[in-house]
Amino acid sequence: MVKDIKGQKVTLRDLTDADLNDYRKWFTKGLEWTKWDAPWEEMSDTFAQDFVQRLFTRLSKGPQEIKTRLEIEVDGTHIGWVSSYNIERKPDFLAVGISIPEDDFWAKGIGREALRLWIGYIFENRGLEHIYCETWSGNERMVRLALRIGFEIIEKDKVLEYNGMQYNKLKFRIGKIPAPQGN
Ligand SMILES: CC(C)(COP(=O)(O)OP(=O)(O)OC[C@H]1O[C@@H](n2cnc3c(N)ncnc32)[C@H](O)[C@@H]1OP(=O)(O)O)[C@@H](O)C(=O)NCCC(=O)NCCS
């Protein structure tokens, strides 16, 4: 069983009962973050309730052997989560996601550390050669974060209209860094 994953500022850990209240808050108040995450997906009470219900079900099953998501904690405060999903349900196309809902915590390098830890964990535990990530060109923080970590853009042609503006859907990929050979 994997213990907490600790970086310098960030700890990635399993979901707890107390976290559910944070999710209820994040999905009902201060929804600014959802405008960056996937703004074309409308946030509704039903979506929020389903999301928290799924987390509750996850919690009742106990910690996962191989993690598909983890909570981000900084100085003992739960501030967001990292996740993973299969693009178009294809097992070889695992993408990572990250959300830090409260903007007080943005632009402090927390996302960079959390996503690096998460990718390291996935490469170690899932036997994949590549990991993917998806966002849109309007989410500059996410674009810069992905590039800074070492993702490369592999798809940028799909156009997305949002609020009367045209953006591009972006797909990124990062490869496993090979272990050093020989002595
Ligand atoms: C996207 C997100 C995870 C980034 O986390 P973070 O902790 O803010 O990221 P970091 O501080 O490590 O890096 C942010 C980068 O964006 C840059 N940045 C900060 N504010 C910016 C702005 N207003 N415009 C453009 N770039 C900005 C930072 O300089 C940094 O780039 P650099 O390392 O090249 O200097 C976080 O902002 C978030 O959760 N946003 C809401 C949800 C979301 O969009 N999730 C991603 C879904 S794909």
The ligand as a MOL file (V3000), in Angstrom:
LIG
                    3D

  0  0  0     0  0            999 V3000
M  V30 BEGIN CTAB
M  V30 COUNTS 48 50 0 0 0
M  V30 BEGIN ATOM
M  V30 1 C -4.2830 25.1570 -13.5200 0
M  V30 2 C -3.8060 25.0230 -12.0770 0
M  V30 3 C -3.8410 23.5710 -11.6390 0
M  V30 4 C -2.3630 25.5440 -12.0200 0
M  V30 5 O -1.8770 25.3990 -10.6990 0
M  V30 6 P -0.9130 26.4940 -10.0870 0
M  V30 7 O -0.5450 26.0720 -8.7250 0
M  V30 8 O -1.5640 27.8180 -10.2590 0
M  V30 9 O 0.3310 26.3150 -11.0820 0
M  V30 10 P 1.8350 26.8250 -10.9410 0
M  V30 11 O 1.8960 27.9900 -9.9910 0
M  V30 12 O 2.7050 25.6600 -10.6350 0
M  V30 13 O 2.1430 27.2680 -12.4340 0
M  V30 14 C 1.2920 28.2060 -13.0720 0
M  V30 15 C 1.9650 28.7910 -14.2950 0
M  V30 16 O 1.0680 29.7420 -14.8780 0
M  V30 17 C 1.6570 31.0380 -14.8660 0
M  V30 18 N 0.5800 31.9890 -14.5780 0
M  V30 19 C 0.1190 32.3820 -13.3890 0
M  V30 20 N -0.8840 33.2620 -13.5590 0
M  V30 21 C -1.0510 33.4040 -14.8840 0
M  V30 22 C -1.9370 34.1730 -15.6970 0
M  V30 23 N -2.8590 34.9570 -15.1490 0
M  V30 24 N -1.8370 34.0470 -17.0490 0
M  V30 25 C -0.9130 33.2500 -17.6050 0
M  V30 26 N -0.0420 32.4920 -16.8810 0
M  V30 27 C -0.1260 32.5760 -15.5370 0
M  V30 28 C 2.7020 30.9910 -13.7710 0
M  V30 29 O 3.7070 31.9630 -13.9720 0
M  V30 30 C 3.2320 29.5690 -13.9700 0
M  V30 31 O 4.0460 29.4580 -15.1280 0
M  V30 32 P 5.6540 29.3990 -15.0260 0
M  V30 33 O 5.9780 28.2070 -14.1690 0
M  V30 34 O 6.0880 29.2430 -16.4380 0
M  V30 35 O 6.0630 30.6980 -14.3690 0
M  V30 36 C -4.6630 25.8920 -11.1000 0
M  V30 37 O -4.5370 27.2350 -11.4700 0
M  V30 38 C -6.1340 25.4730 -11.1020 0
M  V30 39 O -6.4950 24.5200 -10.4460 0
M  V30 40 N -6.9820 26.1970 -11.8530 0
M  V30 41 C -8.4340 25.9120 -11.8820 0
M  V30 42 C -8.7970 24.5240 -12.4000 0
M  V30 43 C -8.0760 24.1800 -13.6940 0
M  V30 44 O -7.9960 24.9960 -14.6070 0
M  V30 45 N -7.5660 22.9570 -13.7580 0
M  V30 46 C -6.9050 22.4530 -14.9510 0
M  V30 47 C -7.8860 21.7380 -15.8140 0
M  V30 48 S -7.1630 21.1070 -17.2940 0
M  V30 END ATOM
M  V30 BEGIN BOND
M  V30 1 1 1 2
M  V30 2 1 2 3
M  V30 3 1 2 4
M  V30 4 1 2 36
M  V30 5 1 4 5
M  V30 6 1 5 6
M  V30 7 2 6 7
M  V30 8 1 6 8
M  V30 9 1 6 9
M  V30 10 1 9 10
M  V30 11 2 10 11
M  V30 12 1 10 12
M  V30 13 1 10 13
M  V30 14 1 13 14
M  V30 15 1 14 15
M  V30 16 1 15 16
M  V30 17 1 15 30
M  V30 18 1 16 17
M  V30 19 1 17 18
M  V30 20 1 17 28
M  V30 21 1 18 19
M  V30 22 1 18 27
M  V30 23 2 19 20
M  V30 24 1 20 21
M  V30 25 1 21 22
M  V30 26 2 21 27
M  V30 27 1 22 23
M  V30 28 2 22 24
M  V30 29 1 24 25
M  V30 30 2 25 26
M  V30 31 1 26 27
M  V30 32 1 28 29
M  V30 33 1 28 30
M  V30 34 1 30 31
M  V30 35 1 31 32
M  V30 36 2 32 33
M  V30 37 1 32 34
M  V30 38 1 32 35
M  V30 39 1 36 37
M  V30 40 1 36 38
M  V30 41 2 38 39
M  V30 42 1 38 40
M  V30 43 1 40 41
M  V30 44 1 41 42
M  V30 45 1 42 43
M  V30 46 2 43 44
M  V30 47 1 43 45
M  V30 48 1 45 46
M  V30 49 1 46 47
M  V30 50 1 47 48
M  V30 END BOND
M  V30 END CTAB
M  END
